[in-house]
Amino acid sequence: MRHLLDTKDLSREEAIRILDIAESMTDSTGKEIKKFPTLRGLTVANLFFEDSTRTRISFEAAAKRLSADVITFSAKGSSVSKGESLKDTAQTLEAIGADAIVIRHSSSGAAYRLAETDWIDAAIVNAGDGTHAHPTQALLDAFTLRRERAALKGEPSLGQGLDGARVVIVGDILHSRVARSNVWLLNTLGAEVTLVAPPTLMPHSVGDWPVRVTHDFDEALASEPDAVMMLRVQAERMHGAFFPSASEYSRRWGLTPARHASMKQGAIVMHPGPMNRGLEISSTAADAPNSRVLNQVSAGVAVRMAVLYLVLAGDSTDTQKA
Ligand code: CP
């Protein structure tokens, strides 16, 4: 695999391979992440033009677990404030020794721009670009779902997709790169996806996506999904035009204690983080025994190890873009 830019580019076999490699990065308890010498002598640069807690730190942890050196760049406090371009910034990181660049940027398409120009030779991993894609988040979500299903069935997860799983994704779909990457990956892996959002936060393009769409959260919950994935309301992308109001949003599209109580036995709560507690998700749901929010964070390290391994040390059959 040369780069990882979006889950839309992944075949089912490629996606399962990433998930299987991520499984092999954990020990037999499935929790502890092993340490490998695989990427010794290589350098991973985290190039973050937008804020991040989980993605940046877990990429850093993943690179270190593979024995790579890590350079972390944050646009805040850098020469970006003096007008330095994306091209010059990326070339500077490569000149310092970056073999892979993990990029988060507010512009949709920034990761593709780095991968498709001849500015640099480094492998590119998209850590979130605008409202477009967040492939490693979707992969860690699939990893979490796959583990859950395997545990319920008492079967190993290796080699498995998510055939027949029913996932409801709720919230600010309009601004969500997490939703977009999940829609493509979950579909590729055989899951059925329902999107729920206020009409103002559902993108017009949703008619072209392989999903069922509703504005009624209670109707979606009545279909007894295996997982309810809540999305963050991205107020920072709404430029002060938050609509509906927070109280209406919470009442109609929030995972309230009552809606949480109505979930079927064995169904799980997911959220990519950071959470707006009391808005899209109640603390009752976020902290419940069936919440997998922190499992998702843990899965992020193993999945990002698998991705860094594939783009920096994958075998010669991994020639495709992603
Ligand atoms: N889920 C996610 O991308 O979180 P961060 O913004 O903290 O990286």
Boltz pocket constraint, residues with backbone or C-beta under 6 A from the ligand:
constraints:
  - pocket:
      binder: B
      contacts: [[A, 51], [A, 52], [A, 53], [A, 54], [A, 55], [A, 56], [A, 127], [A, 128], [A, 137], [A, 272], [A, 273], [A, 274]]
      max_distance: 6.0
